[in-house]
Amino acid sequence: MAAGNADEPRGTSSAQLLKGQRALVTGANSGIGLATAVALGRAGADVVVNYVVDADAAEKVVEQIKGFGVRSYAHEADVSNEDQVVGMVDRMVNDFGTIDIMVANAGLQRDASVTEMTLAHWQKVIDVNLTGQFLCAREAAKEFMRRGIVPEVSRSAGKIICMSSVHQIVPWSGHVNYASSKGGVGMLMQTLAQELAPKHIRVNAVAPGAIRTPINKDAWDTPQAEADLLKLIPYRRVGDPEDIANAVVAVASDLLDYVVGTTLYVDGGMTLFPGFATGG
């Protein structure tokens, strides 16, 4: 087998684990979503790049994905809007024939102490981070159940991957809306997995720790900030978006076909509660 190309991201190979599959990634024009959409394309999948702002950035991602010899297009939709999610999946089924992989990645933060947090900021985060994942999962599941298993494509009828966070289980003062939304994602994923597994639909979650993305730039952008952050990461490095993207590709592939209802924490050990490493 030939060695991987020099320009491939660290830790990847040229094997097209997802050849012939069709994926939709929400919030895919920046950060983790961008890296995930590109990784899925590199692995052989056709990819729909969802975005809600910055169409130019989305089109750049599309062109990068097309460079792998697969199909891709950008689709603007607010995942918290039911009609827009339904329309997005309907268009994909019409244009690509079906959907095999739904990566519910879109998310945002509106941070404040609990006494200063507005109801609007609470609701916006819940609407996008939790309700948005429900709507995307629901529409994907409908198509998976309609189509069923196509053995030459995948052993499963479809894969739903919820993008969660270490804050699915780690409380986060000053971020009650975000932490609550991700805690909800954890139970959403498990309940969907329980319900849909008999239909041969796999539902899992990937939970990033500290990753170098625009949403948390203040936490790692200076030497002092990064040093403080590394105290929370036993592996002693901040993650890259590609770390998450590689995990999504693996979970979406038949290599992990027997993994159902599981959260894969990709966090350098952050959920090991490093404050207790010296005995507490």
HUNOR-V683447 format. One record per backbone hydrogen bond with DSSP energy under -1.0 kcal/mol. NH is the residue of the N-H (numbers start at 0). CO is the residue of the C=O. E is the energy in kcal/mol with one decimal. If there is no record, write none. Layout:
# HUNOR-V683447
<<NH | CO | E> <NH | CO | E>>
This chain:
# HUNOR-V683447
<<7 | 4 | -1.5> <11 | 8 | -1.5> <16 | 14 | -1.5> <17 | 42 | -2.5> <18 | 15 | -1.4> <19 | 43 | -1.3> <20 | 17 | -2.2> <22 | 45 | -3.4> <23 | 100 | -2.3> <24 | 47 | -2.2> <25 | 102 | -2.2> <27 | 49 | -2.9> <33 | 29 | -1.5> <34 | 30 | -2.1> <35 | 31 | -2.5> <36 | 32 | -2.6> <37 | 33 | -2.3> <38 | 34 | -2.3> <39 | 35 | -2.5> <40 | 36 | -2.0> <41 | 37 | -2.6> <42 | 38 | -1.7> <43 | 40 | -1.7> <44 | 39 | -2.4> <45 | 20 | -2.6> <46 | 70 | -2.3> <47 | 22 | -2.6> <48 | 72 | -2.7> <49 | 24 | -2.3> <50 | 74 | -1.8> <57 | 53 | -1.6> <58 | 54 | -2.4> <59 | 55 | -1.7> <60 | 56 | -1.7> <61 | 57 | -2.2> <62 | 58 | -2.3> <63 | 59 | -1.9> <64 | 60 | -2.4> <65 | 61 | -2.6> <66 | 62 | -1.0> <67 | 64 | -2.2> <68 | 65 | -2.2> <72 | 46 | -1.1> <74 | 48 | -2.4> <76 | 50 | -2.4> <80 | 77 | -2.2> <84 | 80 | -2.1> <85 | 81 | -2.6> <86 | 82 | -2.4> <87 | 83 | -2.1> <88 | 84 | -2.3> <89 | 85 | -2.5> <90 | 86 | -2.3> <91 | 87 | -1.8> <92 | 88 | -2.5> <93 | 89 | -2.1> <94 | 90 | -3.1> <95 | 91 | -3.4> <96 | 92 | -1.1> <99 | 21 | -3.0> <100 | 21 | -2.1> <101 | 158 | -2.8> <102 | 23 | -3.0> <103 | 160 | -2.2> <104 | 102 | -1.5> <111 | 173 | -1.5> <115 | 112 | -1.1> <116 | 112 | -1.3> <121 | 117 | -2.2> <122 | 118 | -3.0> <123 | 119 | -2.4> <124 | 120 | -1.6> <125 | 121 | -2.0> <126 | 122 | -2.9> <127 | 123 | -2.2> <128 | 124 | -2.5> <129 | 125 | -1.8> <130 | 125 | -2.3> <131 | 126 | -1.3> <133 | 129 | -2.1> <134 | 130 | -2.6> <135 | 131 | -2.2> <136 | 132 | -2.6> <137 | 133 | -2.8> <138 | 134 | -2.2> <139 | 135 | -2.1> <140 | 136 | -2.7> <141 | 137 | -1.8> <142 | 138 | -1.4> <143 | 139 | -2.5> <144 | 140 | -2.6> <145 | 141 | -1.9> <146 | 142 | -2.5> <147 | 143 | -3.0> <152 | 149 | -2.7> <153 | 149 | -2.1> <156 | 199 | -3.3> <158 | 99 | -2.4> <159 | 201 | -2.8> <160 | 101 | -3.2> <161 | 203 | -2.7> <162 | 103 | -2.3> <163 | 205 | -2.8> <165 | 207 | -2.0> <167 | 164 | -2.0> <168 | 165 | -1.9> <169 | 165 | -1.8> <174 | 171 | -1.9> <178 | 174 | -2.9> <179 | 175 | -1.9> <180 | 176 | -2.1> <181 | 177 | -2.2> <182 | 178 | -2.4> <183 | 179 | -2.1> <184 | 180 | -1.8> <185 | 181 | -1.7> <186 | 182 | -1.4> <187 | 183 | -2.8> <188 | 184 | -2.9> <189 | 185 | -2.0> <190 | 186 | -2.5> <191 | 187 | -2.6> <192 | 188 | -2.6> <193 | 189 | -2.3> <194 | 190 | -2.2> <195 | 191 | -2.9> <196 | 192 | -2.0> <198 | 195 | -1.7> <199 | 196 | -2.5> <200 | 195 | -1.5> <201 | 157 | -2.3> <203 | 159 | -2.3> <204 | 261 | -2.6> <205 | 161 | -2.2> <206 | 263 | -2.9> <208 | 265 | -1.8> <211 | 238 | -2.6> <212 | 210 | -1.6> <215 | 212 | -1.3> <216 | 213 | -1.1> <218 | 215 | -1.8> <219 | 216 | -1.6> <220 | 216 | -1.7> <225 | 221 | -2.8> <226 | 222 | -2.3> <227 | 223 | -2.3> <228 | 224 | -2.2> <229 | 225 | -2.5> <231 | 228 | -2.1> <232 | 229 | -1.4> <234 | 267 | -2.1> <235 | 232 | -2.0> <238 | 209 | -2.4> <242 | 239 | -1.6> <244 | 240 | -2.3> <245 | 241 | -2.7> <246 | 242 | -1.2> <247 | 243 | -2.3> <248 | 244 | -2.3> <249 | 245 | -2.0> <250 | 246 | -2.6> <251 | 247 | -2.5> <252 | 248 | -1.0> <255 | 252 | -1.3> <256 | 253 | -1.6> <258 | 255 | -1.9> <260 | 202 | -2.6> <263 | 204 | -2.9> <265 | 206 | -2.3> <269 | 266 | -1.3> <271 | 268 | -2.2> <272 | 269 | -1.2> <275 | 272 | -2.4> <276 | 273 | -1.9> <278 | 275 | -1.9>>
